[in-house]
């Protein structure tokens, strides 16, 4: 029995290490960011370029102290986007690109965001 326990120690250590690594990272957030097909660093630049912070408070993006639209922190934890779409990468990208097609009564304007920029913006928002 003693030999078996010693033989199992490397497996136990490997399992403990994997568990510790999982606790220190957020695989769900990372996986969602990857599903956007975008780049969070480019997303930050696109958010600034499109002026999103004129209406939204966005982590890591400076702007006026105004809240016309909702705060955009912890987007990855929200159940819905704009109160009408399930929170999925494809839906967030769709919303960013064409909010008035999703909800004709929304106050969010269609800013002409390209698909590539929408993917990058979604990656940024999901990473925060």
C-alpha positions in Angstrom: 0.0 0.0 0.0 2.8 2.4 0.8 4.3 2.0 -2.7 1.0 2.9 -4.2 0.7 6.1 -2.2 4.1 7.2 -3.3 3.3 6.4 -6.9 0.1 8.5 -6.7 1.9 11.5 -5.2 2.9 13.0 -8.6 -0.7 12.7 -9.8 -2.1 14.3 -6.7 0.5 17.1 -7.0 -0.4 17.6 -10.6 -4.2 17.7 -9.8 -3.6 20.2 -7.0 -1.5 22.4 -9.3 -4.2 22.3 -12.0 -6.9 23.2 -9.4 -4.8 26.1 -8.0 -4.2 27.4 -11.6 -8.0 27.2 -12.3 -8.8 29.2 -9.2 -6.4 31.9 -10.1 -7.6 32.5 -13.7 -11.1 33.0 -15.1 -11.4 30.4 -17.9 -15.0 31.5 -18.5 -14.0 35.1 -19.2 -11.0 34.1 -21.2 -13.1 31.6 -23.3 -15.8 34.3 -23.9 -13.1 36.8 -25.0 -11.7 34.3 -27.4 -15.1 33.5 -28.8 -15.5 37.1 -30.0 -12.6 36.7 -32.4 -11.5 40.1 -31.4 -8.6 41.8 -29.7 -9.2 43.6 -26.4 -6.3 46.1 -27.0 -7.7 47.1 -30.4 -11.2 47.2 -28.7 -10.0 49.8 -26.3 -8.8 52.0 -29.1 -12.1 51.5 -31.0 -14.1 52.4 -28.0 -12.2 55.7 -27.8 -12.5 56.3 -31.5 -16.3 55.8 -31.6 -16.8 57.9 -28.5 -18.6 55.2 -26.5 -17.6 56.8 -23.2 -19.7 59.9 -24.1 -22.7 57.8 -22.9 -21.3 54.9 -21.0 -19.0 54.5 -18.1 -16.4 51.9 -19.3 -13.6 50.5 -17.1 -10.2 51.7 -18.3 -11.7 54.3 -20.6 -11.8 57.9 -19.5 -14.7 60.1 -20.4 -17.2 62.6 -19.1 -19.0 61.9 -15.8 -22.3 61.2 -17.6 -24.5 58.1 -17.7 -26.9 58.2 -20.7 -26.4 54.5 -21.3 -25.7 51.8 -18.7 -22.3 51.2 -17.1 -20.3 48.7 -19.1 -18.4 46.9 -16.4 -18.8 43.2 -15.7 -20.5 42.7 -19.1 -19.4 39.0 -19.0 -21.6 38.5 -16.0 -24.8 40.1 -17.4 -27.6 37.8 -18.5 -28.9 40.1 -21.2 -27.6 42.7 -23.6 -29.8 45.8 -23.8 -32.4 43.9 -21.9 -33.5 41.9 -25.1 -30.7 39.6 -26.2 -29.1 36.7 -24.4 -25.5 37.6 -23.5 -23.5 35.7 -26.1 -20.5 37.0 -28.1 -22.4 36.9 -31.3 -25.3 38.9 -29.8 -23.0 41.5 -28.3 -21.2 41.9 -31.6 -24.6 42.2 -33.4 -25.8 44.8 -30.9 -22.6 46.9 -31.1 -22.8 46.9 -34.9 -26.5 47.6 -35.4 -28.4 48.4 -32.2 -31.4 49.9 -34.0 -31.9 46.7 -36.0 -32.1 44.8 -32.7 -34.3 47.3 -31.0 -35.7 50.1 -33.2 -36.7 52.0 -30.0 -33.3 52.0 -28.4 -31.6 55.3 -27.6 -28.2 53.8 -28.7 -27.3 55.2 -32.1 -26.0 53.1 -34.9 -22.5 54.5 -35.2 -21.4 52.5 -38.2 -19.2 50.2 -36.2 -17.6 47.7 -38.5 -17.8 44.0 -37.7 -14.0 43.9 -37.0 -14.3 46.8 -34.6 -17.4 45.3 -33.0 -15.5 42.1 -32.3 -12.6 44.0 -30.8 -15.0 46.1 -28.6 -16.8 43.0 -27.5 -13.4 41.4 -26.6 -12.6 44.5 -24.5 -15.9 44.6 -22.7 -15.8 40.9 -21.9 -12.3 41.2 -20.6 -13.3 43.8 -17.9 
